[in-house]
Every structure is written in C-alpha cells, then in structure tokens.
Amino acid sequence: LIMKLTATTAEEIGQPILDSMLKAHAESDYKMLTELFSEDLKLVLTEDIFNEAIQNELSTYGKVSSTTYLGHLKRKGELQLLWKVSYAKDKEDILWELYLGQVEGKVKVLGLWFG
C-alpha cells in the first residue's frame, strides 16, 4: 500500500488490512498474514506462534460475524487502530489491534494483538 497513513486515512487503509488478517487466521494462512508485516514483526510472530494462536484460541471462536472500527491512537511513528470483532460461536467480542506505520514509503503492519 502506497497511500499515506494519517489519522484521516487510518480506517480506510486499516480495514482491508484487518480483513486480510482475519481471513489469514480463518484459513490458517501464514503467508497471507505476513504479506504486509514489517521485517521485525515477521521475526517476532513466527509461523509456529501463529499456528499455536489458531489452535489454542481463534479456532474456538468460529467465523467472524462482524467488525466495528473503534478508532485509533497516535503513537510515536505509528498508528494503533482498534476494532471490535464478533465471532459466530463466541458470546464475547474480541478487541483486535493493528499497529501500522510507514516503512520505505509503504504502509506496513508493525504489530498485531487480539484478546
């Protein structure tokens, strides 16, 4: 993605990235998940850690039923975007966080967290 990441473009840029992350988790597709990752994040979130998260947590939730953008927080050199994600099998909503930043002129995922 080459669009400039700003507070006003955060949701527009972030939603397709989140959708891709959710699809990658649903399909257990590490390659898809890491396409927009920074090199540092690829070193931290290994395929083994990804598979463990799928097996131990996400597989129990079922399919995504809805996502709601909650907003963003400005961080030093990045934006922290927040979504409420609801799943078919689970009664609880899950908070998903994406940390996005510009790396060599392109938007990259610098961090990812859910829980």
C-alpha positions in Angstrom: 0.0 0.0 0.0 1.4 3.3 -1.0 -1.3 5.7 0.3 -0.1 8.0 3.1 -1.1 6.8 6.6 -2.6 9.6 8.6 -5.3 10.0 11.2 -7.9 10.7 8.5 -6.9 7.7 6.3 -6.4 5.3 9.2 -9.7 3.4 8.8 -9.7 3.4 5.0 -6.2 1.9 5.0 -6.6 -0.3 8.0 -9.9 -2.0 7.3 -8.7 -4.0 4.2 -5.6 -5.0 6.2 -7.7 -6.2 9.1 -10.0 -8.1 6.7 -6.9 -9.8 5.3 -5.6 -10.6 8.7 -8.9 -12.1 9.8 -9.1 -14.2 6.5 -5.5 -15.4 7.1 -6.4 -16.5 10.6 -9.6 -18.2 9.4 -7.7 -20.1 6.6 -4.5 -20.7 8.8 -2.5 -18.9 6.0 0.7 -17.6 7.5 2.0 -16.3 4.1 -1.2 -14.2 3.6 -0.9 -13.0 7.2 2.6 -11.7 6.8 2.4 -10.1 3.4 2.2 -6.6 4.9 4.2 -7.3 8.0 7.4 -5.3 8.7 10.5 -7.5 8.7 10.8 -7.0 12.5 7.3 -8.3 13.1 8.0 -11.4 10.9 10.9 -12.2 13.2 8.6 -11.9 16.3 5.4 -13.6 15.0 6.8 -16.8 13.7 4.7 -19.5 11.9 4.8 -21.7 15.0 3.4 -18.9 17.2 0.8 -18.2 14.5 -0.3 -21.8 14.4 -0.4 -22.0 18.2 -2.7 -19.0 18.3 -5.0 -20.5 15.7 -5.1 -23.9 17.5 -5.5 -22.6 21.1 -7.6 -19.5 20.7 -9.0 -18.4 17.3 -10.3 -21.8 16.2 -12.7 -21.9 19.1 -14.4 -18.6 18.1 -15.9 -19.7 14.8 -16.4 -17.4 11.8 -16.2 -13.6 12.1 -19.7 -12.3 12.2 -18.9 -8.5 12.3 -16.2 -5.9 12.7 -16.6 -2.4 14.1 -13.9 0.2 13.8 -13.4 1.8 17.2 -10.8 4.4 16.3 -7.1 4.9 16.6 -4.4 6.2 18.9 -1.4 8.2 17.7 1.9 6.5 18.7 5.4 7.6 18.0 6.0 6.8 14.4 2.8 4.7 14.0 -0.9 4.5 14.5 -2.7 2.0 16.7 -6.0 1.0 15.2 -8.7 -0.7 17.2 -11.6 -2.9 16.2 -14.3 -4.8 17.9 -14.6 -8.2 16.3 -17.6 -10.5 16.9 -17.5 -14.2 16.2 -20.3 -16.7 15.4 -19.5 -19.2 18.3 -18.4 -16.8 21.0 -20.5 -14.6 23.2 -17.7 -12.2 23.8 -16.4 -9.5 21.5 -12.6 -9.6 20.8 -10.5 -6.5 20.6 -8.1 -6.5 17.7 -5.3 -4.0 17.5 -3.2 -3.3 14.5 -0.1 -1.1 14.7 0.5 0.5 11.3 3.4 2.6 10.1 5.2 3.8 7.0 8.3 1.7 6.0 10.2 2.9 3.0 7.1 4.8 1.8 4.7 1.8 2.2 2.2 1.0 5.0 3.3 -2.0 7.0 1.9 -3.8 10.0 4.3 -3.2 12.8 2.3 -5.0 15.5 -0.8 -7.1 15.9 -2.7 -8.1 19.0 -6.1 -9.6 19.9 -7.7 -10.6 23.1 
